[in-house]
Amino acid sequence: MNVLLLCTACGHRLTEPLRLLPEVPPRPEYEGRKNPDGSRHAPATMPRGTYAVDPEPCGAPYVPHPDPDWCDAANPGNACMGDPDGQGFVMSAGPRDTLVVHPGDARERLEHNPATTEFGCCGPPGREGPNAVCGGCGAVAATEFRDCTGAYETHFLPEAVRVSGA
Ligand SMILES: [Zn+2]
């Protein structure tokens, strides 16, 4: 059955019709090639028209990882960021159970969060926390990972959306 994700605050529709996958698919290998449309982001993790719940922490805030050699480049919430205050890398301590969709299934219905000022190479890297708000009411809704430095995914905050029958 297809569902829609709606804004909890105002009921605005935030996605295209989606069907639930049992888990987030393995993140595709990224070879840095240009996409047919000229963009350079990684292949999308989620197929169009699907969503999944990500049990892993996602996005900001970040904390230092205890292992200096650890690096989880595949996870867009981690993305192998160097620890600005020390050795090694930081890892996400952000929200769990975010709802992950293909960025193209939500982009048109979201607006930029004016509270974030990050700037990416090809799109927002998603490292400052939720960078997208509801296009209807402006409530903070999601983190878009759309840069070429990591996976290509949009993660909705679990409390910001409700799942509705299409
Ligand atoms: Zn809203």
Boltz pocket constraint, residues with backbone or C-beta under 6 A from the ligand:
constraints:
  - pocket:
      binder: B
      contacts: [[A, 7], [A, 8], [A, 9], [A, 10], [A, 11], [A, 12], [A, 134], [A, 135], [A, 136], [A, 137], [A, 138], [A, 139]]
      max_distance: 6.0
